[in-house]
């Protein structure tokens, strides 16, 4: 059940949130809100895969 929720959230992340890898964002120059989005996307993706 929870894995299904994480997969749904991962698909929403892909649609709604920006992809910073496509924009070639340097992590050392990223702003706090960009780092928060990266962390959120990583957390959801990690749990959707496991």
mmCIF file of the N, C-alpha and C atoms, coordinates in Angstrom:
data_MODEL
# 
_entry.id   MODEL 
# 
loop_
_atom_site.group_PDB 
_atom_site.id 
_atom_site.type_symbol 
_atom_site.label_atom_id 
_atom_site.label_alt_id 
_atom_site.label_comp_id 
_atom_site.label_asym_id 
_atom_site.label_entity_id 
_atom_site.label_seq_id 
_atom_site.pdbx_PDB_ins_code 
_atom_site.Cartn_x 
_atom_site.Cartn_y 
_atom_site.Cartn_z 
_atom_site.occupancy 
_atom_site.B_iso_or_equiv 
_atom_site.pdbx_formal_charge 
_atom_site.auth_seq_id 
_atom_site.auth_comp_id 
_atom_site.auth_asym_id 
_atom_site.auth_atom_id 
_atom_site.pdbx_PDB_model_num 
ATOM 1   N N  . UNK A 1 1  ? 0.814  -1.197 0.000   1.00 0.00 ? 1  UNK A N  1 
ATOM 2   C CA . UNK A 1 1  ? 0.000  0.000  0.000   1.00 0.00 ? 1  UNK A CA 1 
ATOM 3   C C  . UNK A 1 1  ? 0.861  1.266  0.000   1.00 0.00 ? 1  UNK A C  1 
ATOM 4   N N  . UNK A 1 2  ? 1.862  1.315  0.890   1.00 0.00 ? 2  UNK A N  1 
ATOM 5   C CA . UNK A 1 2  ? 2.689  2.516  0.941   1.00 0.00 ? 2  UNK A CA 1 
ATOM 6   C C  . UNK A 1 2  ? 3.558  2.643  -0.308  1.00 0.00 ? 2  UNK A C  1 
ATOM 7   N N  . UNK A 1 3  ? 3.973  1.503  -0.867  1.00 0.00 ? 3  UNK A N  1 
ATOM 8   C CA . UNK A 1 3  ? 4.782  1.561  -2.087  1.00 0.00 ? 3  UNK A CA 1 
ATOM 9   C C  . UNK A 1 3  ? 3.969  2.149  -3.233  1.00 0.00 ? 3  UNK A C  1 
ATOM 10  N N  . UNK A 1 4  ? 2.692  1.837  -3.269  1.00 0.00 ? 4  UNK A N  1 
ATOM 11  C CA . UNK A 1 4  ? 1.812  2.390  -4.290  1.00 0.00 ? 4  UNK A CA 1 
ATOM 12  C C  . UNK A 1 4  ? 1.697  3.908  -4.140  1.00 0.00 ? 4  UNK A C  1 
ATOM 13  N N  . UNK A 1 5  ? 1.635  4.368  -2.912  1.00 0.00 ? 5  UNK A N  1 
ATOM 14  C CA . UNK A 1 5  ? 1.568  5.810  -2.651  1.00 0.00 ? 5  UNK A CA 1 
ATOM 15  C C  . UNK A 1 5  ? 2.849  6.499  -3.114  1.00 0.00 ? 5  UNK A C  1 
ATOM 16  N N  . UNK A 1 6  ? 3.994  5.888  -2.799  1.00 0.00 ? 6  UNK A N  1 
ATOM 17  C CA . UNK A 1 6  ? 5.267  6.474  -3.218  1.00 0.00 ? 6  UNK A CA 1 
ATOM 18  C C  . UNK A 1 6  ? 5.400  6.482  -4.743  1.00 0.00 ? 6  UNK A C  1 
ATOM 19  N N  . UNK A 1 7  ? 4.918  5.452  -5.412  1.00 0.00 ? 7  UNK A N  1 
ATOM 20  C CA . UNK A 1 7  ? 4.963  5.443  -6.874  1.00 0.00 ? 7  UNK A CA 1 
ATOM 21  C C  . UNK A 1 7  ? 4.085  6.538  -7.456  1.00 0.00 ? 7  UNK A C  1 
ATOM 22  N N  . UNK A 1 8  ? 2.920  6.761  -6.828  1.00 0.00 ? 8  UNK A N  1 
ATOM 23  C CA . UNK A 1 8  ? 2.039  7.834  -7.272  1.00 0.00 ? 8  UNK A CA 1 
ATOM 24  C C  . UNK A 1 8  ? 2.702  9.193  -7.065  1.00 0.00 ? 8  UNK A C  1 
ATOM 25  N N  . UNK A 1 9  ? 3.318  9.392  -5.894  1.00 0.00 ? 9  UNK A N  1 
ATOM 26  C CA . UNK A 1 9  ? 4.014  10.649 -5.620  1.00 0.00 ? 9  UNK A CA 1 
ATOM 27  C C  . UNK A 1 9  ? 5.193  10.857 -6.567  1.00 0.00 ? 9  UNK A C  1 
ATOM 28  N N  . UNK A 1 10 ? 5.876  9.772  -6.932  1.00 0.00 ? 10 UNK A N  1 
ATOM 29  C CA . UNK A 1 10 ? 6.987  9.875  -7.873  1.00 0.00 ? 10 UNK A CA 1 
ATOM 30  C C  . UNK A 1 10 ? 6.503  10.332 -9.247  1.00 0.00 ? 10 UNK A C  1 
ATOM 31  N N  . UNK A 1 11 ? 5.351  9.837  -9.664  1.00 0.00 ? 11 UNK A N  1 
ATOM 32  C CA . UNK A 1 11 ? 4.824  10.272 -10.954 1.00 0.00 ? 11 UNK A CA 1 
ATOM 33  C C  . UNK A 1 11 ? 4.388  11.735 -10.899 1.00 0.00 ? 11 UNK A C  1 
ATOM 34  N N  . UNK A 1 12 ? 3.828  12.161 -9.751  1.00 0.00 ? 12 UNK A N  1 
ATOM 35  C CA . UNK A 1 12 ? 3.479  13.578 -9.592  1.00 0.00 ? 12 UNK A CA 1 
ATOM 36  C C  . UNK A 1 12 ? 4.725  14.459 -9.581  1.00 0.00 ? 12 UNK A C  1 
ATOM 37  N N  . UNK A 1 13 ? 5.778  13.996 -8.925  1.00 0.00 ? 13 UNK A N  1 
ATOM 38  C CA . UNK A 1 13 ? 7.033  14.745 -8.914  1.00 0.00 ? 13 UNK A CA 1 
ATOM 39  C C  . UNK A 1 13 ? 7.546  14.945 -10.332 1.00 0.00 ? 13 UNK A C  1 
ATOM 40  N N  . UNK A 1 14 ? 7.468  13.897 -11.122 1.00 0.00 ? 14 UNK A N  1 
ATOM 41  C CA . UNK A 1 14 ? 7.974  13.975 -12.489 1.00 0.00 ? 14 UNK A CA 1 
ATOM 42  C C  . UNK A 1 14 ? 7.184  14.986 -13.316 1.00 0.00 ? 14 UNK A C  1 
ATOM 43  N N  . UNK A 1 15 ? 5.888  15.063 -13.063 1.00 0.00 ? 15 UNK A N  1 
ATOM 44  C CA . UNK A 1 15 ? 5.050  15.989 -13.823 1.00 0.00 ? 15 UNK A CA 1 
ATOM 45  C C  . UNK A 1 15 ? 5.143  17.432 -13.332 1.00 0.00 ? 15 UNK A C  1 
ATOM 46  N N  . UNK A 1 16 ? 5.185  17.629 -12.022 1.00 0.00 ? 16 UNK A N  1 
ATOM 47  C CA . UNK A 1 16 ? 5.028  18.966 -11.463 1.00 0.00 ? 16 UNK A CA 1 
ATOM 48  C C  . UNK A 1 16 ? 6.328  19.670 -11.095 1.00 0.00 ? 16 UNK A C  1 
ATOM 49  N N  . UNK A 1 17 ? 7.297  18.941 -10.592 1.00 0.00 ? 17 UNK A N  1 
ATOM 50  C CA . UNK A 1 17 ? 8.515  19.580 -10.097 1.00 0.00 ? 17 UNK A CA 1 
ATOM 51  C C  . UNK A 1 17 ? 9.569  19.676 -11.193 1.00 0.00 ? 17 UNK A C  1 
ATOM 52  N N  . UNK A 1 18 ? 10.397 20.715 -11.144 1.00 0.00 ? 18 UNK A N  1 
ATOM 53  C CA . UNK A 1 18 ? 11.419 20.879 -12.183 1.00 0.00 ? 18 UNK A CA 1 
ATOM 54  C C  . UNK A 1 18 ? 12.537 19.841 -12.034 1.00 0.00 ? 18 UNK A C  1 
ATOM 55  N N  . UNK A 1 19 ? 13.128 19.484 -13.161 1.00 0.00 ? 19 UNK A N  1 
ATOM 56  C CA . UNK A 1 19 ? 14.265 18.575 -13.151 1.00 0.00 ? 19 UNK A CA 1 
ATOM 57  C C  . UNK A 1 19 ? 15.540 19.408 -13.249 1.00 0.00 ? 19 UNK A C  1 
ATOM 58  N N  . UNK A 1 20 ? 16.298 19.425 -12.182 1.00 0.00 ? 20 UNK A N  1 
ATOM 59  C CA . UNK A 1 20 ? 17.497 20.246 -12.157 1.00 0.00 ? 20 UNK A CA 1 
ATOM 60  C C  . UNK A 1 20 ? 18.656 19.586 -12.891 1.00 0.00 ? 20 UNK A C  1 
ATOM 61  N N  . UNK A 1 21 ? 18.603 18.281 -13.118 1.00 0.00 ? 21 UNK A N  1 
ATOM 62  C CA . UNK A 1 21 ? 19.662 17.638 -13.889 1.00 0.00 ? 21 UNK A CA 1 
ATOM 63  C C  . UNK A 1 21 ? 19.573 18.024 -15.355 1.00 0.00 ? 21 UNK A C  1 
ATOM 64  N N  . UNK A 1 22 ? 18.367 18.213 -15.850 1.00 0.00 ? 22 UNK A N  1 
ATOM 65  C CA . UNK A 1 22 ? 18.215 18.667 -17.235 1.00 0.00 ? 22 UNK A CA 1 
ATOM 66  C C  . UNK A 1 22 ? 18.679 20.111 -17.394 1.00 0.00 ? 22 UNK A C  1 
ATOM 67  N N  . UNK A 1 23 ? 18.592 20.887 -16.318 1.00 0.00 ? 23 UNK A N  1 
ATOM 68  C CA . UNK A 1 23 ? 19.037 22.277 -16.349 1.00 0.00 ? 23 UNK A CA 1 
ATOM 69  C C  . UNK A 1 23 ? 20.530 22.403 -16.030 1.00 0.00 ? 23 UNK A C  1 
ATOM 70  N N  . UNK A 1 24 ? 21.173 21.267 -15.737 1.00 0.00 ? 24 UNK A N  1 
ATOM 71  C CA . UNK A 1 24 ? 22.596 21.207 -15.389 1.00 0.00 ? 24 UNK A CA 1 
ATOM 72  C C  . UNK A 1 24 ? 22.933 22.131 -14.214 1.00 0.00 ? 24 UNK A C  1 
ATOM 73  N N  . UNK A 1 25 ? 22.144 21.992 -13.148 1.00 0.00 ? 25 UNK A N  1 
ATOM 74  C CA . UNK A 1 25 ? 22.338 22.790 -11.944 1.00 0.00 ? 25 UNK A CA 1 
ATOM 75  C C  . UNK A 1 25 ? 23.534 22.262 -11.161 1.00 0.00 ? 25 UNK A C  1 
ATOM 76  N N  . UNK A 1 26 ? 24.413 23.157 -10.771 1.00 0.00 ? 26 UNK A N  1 
ATOM 77  C CA . UNK A 1 26 ? 25.548 22.803 -9.925  1.00 0.00 ? 26 UNK A CA 1 
ATOM 78  C C  . UNK A 1 26 ? 25.073 22.791 -8.472  1.00 0.00 ? 26 UNK A C  1 
ATOM 79  N N  . UNK A 1 27 ? 25.236 21.666 -7.781  1.00 0.00 ? 27 UNK A N  1 
ATOM 80  C CA . UNK A 1 27 ? 24.733 21.544 -6.410  1.00 0.00 ? 27 UNK A CA 1 
ATOM 81  C C  . UNK A 1 27 ? 25.403 22.512 -5.444  1.00 0.00 ? 27 UNK A C  1 
ATOM 82  N N  . UNK A 1 28 ? 26.641 22.871 -5.719  1.00 0.00 ? 28 UNK A N  1 
ATOM 83  C CA . UNK A 1 28 ? 27.316 23.807 -4.818  1.00 0.00 ? 28 UNK A CA 1 
ATOM 84  C C  . UNK A 1 28 ? 26.770 25.221 -4.961  1.00 0.00 ? 28 UNK A C  1 
ATOM 85  N N  . UNK A 1 29 ? 26.095 25.512 -6.071  1.00 0.00 ? 29 UNK A N  1 
ATOM 86  C CA . UNK A 1 29 ? 25.525 26.842 -6.287  1.00 0.00 ? 29 UNK A CA 1 
ATOM 87  C C  . UNK A 1 29 ? 24.004 26.854 -6.160  1.00 0.00 ? 29 UNK A C  1 
ATOM 88  N N  . UNK A 1 30 ? 23.421 25.740 -5.746  1.00 0.00 ? 30 UNK A N  1 
ATOM 89  C CA . UNK A 1 30 ? 21.967 25.639 -5.638  1.00 0.00 ? 30 UNK A CA 1 
ATOM 90  C C  . UNK A 1 30 ? 21.458 26.409 -4.429  1.00 0.00 ? 30 UNK A C  1 
ATOM 91  N N  . UNK A 1 31 ? 20.274 26.971 -4.578  1.00 0.00 ? 31 UNK A N  1 
ATOM 92  C CA . UNK A 1 31 ? 19.631 27.690 -3.474  1.00 0.00 ? 31 UNK A CA 1 
ATOM 93  C C  . UNK A 1 31 ? 18.972 26.681 -2.542  1.00 0.00 ? 31 UNK A C  1 
ATOM 94  N N  . UNK A 1 32 ? 18.580 27.161 -1.377  1.00 0.00 ? 32 UNK A N  1 
ATOM 95  C CA . UNK A 1 32 ? 17.994 26.277 -0.358  1.00 0.00 ? 32 UNK A CA 1 
ATOM 96  C C  . UNK A 1 32 ? 16.718 25.604 -0.857  1.00 0.00 ? 32 UNK A C  1 
ATOM 97  N N  . UNK A 1 33 ? 15.864 26.331 -1.555  1.00 0.00 ? 33 UNK A N  1 
ATOM 98  C CA . UNK A 1 33 ? 14.616 25.739 -2.031  1.00 0.00 ? 33 UNK A CA 1 
ATOM 99  C C  . UNK A 1 33 ? 14.892 24.693 -3.112  1.00 0.00 ? 33 UNK A C  1 
ATOM 100 N N  . UNK A 1 34 ? 15.951 24.894 -3.898  1.00 0.00 ? 34 UNK A N  1 
ATOM 101 C CA . UNK A 1 34 ? 16.307 23.896 -4.901  1.00 0.00 ? 34 UNK A CA 1 
ATOM 102 C C  . UNK A 1 34 ? 16.832 22.629 -4.237  1.00 0.00 ? 34 UNK A C  1 
ATOM 103 N N  . UNK A 1 35 ? 17.620 22.793 -3.192  1.00 0.00 ? 35 UNK A N  1 
ATOM 104 C CA . UNK A 1 35 ? 18.118 21.634 -2.451  1.00 0.00 ? 35 UNK A CA 1 
ATOM 105 C C  . UNK A 1 35 ? 16.979 20.886 -1.769  1.00 0.00 ? 35 UNK A C  1 
ATOM 106 N N  . UNK A 1 36 ? 15.972 21.619 -1.297  1.00 0.00 ? 36 UNK A N  1 
ATOM 107 C CA . UNK A 1 36 ? 14.817 20.971 -0.677  1.00 0.00 ? 36 UNK A CA 1 
ATOM 108 C C  . UNK A 1 36 ? 14.053 20.136 -1.702  1.00 0.00 ? 36 UNK A C  1 
ATOM 109 N N  . UNK A 1 37 ? 13.883 20.652 -2.907  1.00 0.00 ? 37 UNK A N  1 
ATOM 110 C CA . UNK A 1 37 ? 13.199 19.897 -3.960  1.00 0.00 ? 37 UNK A CA 1 
ATOM 111 C C  . UNK A 1 37 ? 14.008 18.671 -4.351  1.00 0.00 ? 37 UNK A C  1 
ATOM 112 N N  . UNK A 1 38 ? 15.307 18.808 -4.461  1.00 0.00 ? 38 UNK A N  1 
ATOM 113 C CA . UNK A 1 38 ? 16.168 17.669 -4.794  1.00 0.00 ? 38 UNK A CA 1 
ATOM 114 C C  . UNK A 1 38 ? 16.064 16.597 -3.723  1.00 0.00 ? 38 UNK A C  1 
ATOM 115 N N  . UNK A 1 39 ? 16.096 17.009 -2.461  1.00 0.00 ? 39 UNK A N  1 
ATOM 116 C CA . UNK A 1 39 ? 15.968 16.055 -1.351  1.00 0.00 ? 39 UNK A CA 1 
ATOM 117 C C  . UNK A 1 39 ? 14.633 15.352 -1.349  1.00 0.00 ? 39 UNK A C  1 
ATOM 118 N N  . UNK A 1 40 ? 13.573 16.101 -1.585  1.00 0.00 ? 40 UNK A N  1 
ATOM 119 C CA . UNK A 1 40 ? 12.223 15.522 -1.634  1.00 0.00 ? 40 UNK A CA 1 
ATOM 120 C C  . UNK A 1 40 ? 12.126 14.509 -2.758  1.00 0.00 ? 40 UNK A C  1 
ATOM 121 N N  . UNK A 1 41 ? 12.600 14.854 -3.950  1.00 0.00 ? 41 UNK A N  1 
ATOM 122 C CA . UNK A 1 41 ? 12.524 13.942 -5.088  1.00 0.00 ? 41 UNK A CA 1 
ATOM 123 C C  . UNK A 1 41 ? 13.346 12.679 -4.833  1.00 0.00 ? 41 UNK A C  1 
ATOM 124 N N  . UNK A 1 42 ? 14.513 12.846 -4.202  1.00 0.00 ? 42 UNK A N  1 
ATOM 125 C CA . UNK A 1 42 ? 15.345 11.693 -3.880  1.00 0.00 ? 42 UNK A CA 1 
ATOM 126 C C  . UNK A 1 42 ? 14.634 10.769 -2.888  1.00 0.00 ? 42 UNK A C  1 
ATOM 127 N N  . UNK A 1 43 ? 14.052 11.329 -1.847  1.00 0.00 ? 43 UNK A N  1 
ATOM 128 C CA . UNK A 1 43 ? 13.364 10.541 -0.827  1.00 0.00 ? 43 UNK A CA 1 
ATOM 129 C C  . UNK A 1 43 ? 12.202 9.744  -1.438  1.00 0.00 ? 43 UNK A C  1 
ATOM 130 N N  . UNK A 1 44 ? 11.381 10.384 -2.255  1.00 0.00 ? 44 UNK A N  1 
ATOM 131 C CA . UNK A 1 44 ? 10.239 9.712  -2.860  1.00 0.00 ? 44 UNK A CA 1 
ATOM 132 C C  . UNK A 1 44 ? 10.696 8.649  -3.849  1.00 0.00 ? 44 UNK A C  1 
ATOM 133 N N  . UNK A 1 45 ? 11.685 8.965  -4.669  1.00 0.00 ? 45 UNK A N  1 
ATOM 134 C CA . UNK A 1 45 ? 12.177 7.994  -5.644  1.00 0.00 ? 45 UNK A CA 1 
ATOM 135 C C  . UNK A 1 45 ? 12.792 6.785  -4.960  1.00 0.00 ? 45 UNK A C  1 
ATOM 136 N N  . UNK A 1 46 ? 13.569 7.013  -3.895  1.00 0.00 ? 46 UNK A N  1 
ATOM 137 C CA . UNK A 1 46 ? 14.202 5.917  -3.163  1.00 0.00 ? 46 UNK A CA 1 
ATOM 138 C C  . UNK A 1 46 ? 13.142 4.981  -2.581  1.00 0.00 ? 46 UNK A C  1 
ATOM 139 N N  . UNK A 1 47 ? 12.094 5.525  -2.025  1.00 0.00 ? 47 UNK A N  1 
ATOM 140 C CA . UNK A 1 47 ? 11.060 4.696  -1.421  1.00 0.00 ? 47 UNK A CA 1 
ATOM 141 C C  . UNK A 1 47 ? 10.156 4.046  -2.463  1.00 0.00 ? 47 UNK A C  1 
ATOM 142 N N  . UNK A 1 48 ? 10.023 4.641  -3.626  1.00 0.00 ? 48 UNK A N  1 
ATOM 143 C CA . UNK A 1 48 ? 9.208  4.031  -4.685  1.00 0.00 ? 48 UNK A CA 1 
ATOM 144 C C  . UNK A 1 48 ? 9.912  2.831  -5.296  1.00 0.00 ? 48 UNK A C  1 
ATOM 145 N N  . UNK A 1 49 ? 11.231 2.880  -5.331  1.00 0.00 ? 49 UNK A N  1 
ATOM 146 C CA . UNK A 1 49 ? 12.003 1.784  -5.925  1.00 0.00 ? 49 UNK A CA 1 
ATOM 147 C C  . UNK A 1 49 ? 12.142 0.607  -4.980  1.00 0.00 ? 49 UNK A C  1 
ATOM 148 N N  . UNK A 1 50 ? 12.378 0.877  -3.702  1.00 0.00 ? 50 UNK A N  1 
ATOM 149 C CA . UNK A 1 50 ? 12.611 -0.202 -2.720  1.00 0.00 ? 50 UNK A CA 1 
ATOM 150 C C  . UNK A 1 50 ? 11.459 -1.139 -2.590  1.00 0.00 ? 50 UNK A C  1 
# 
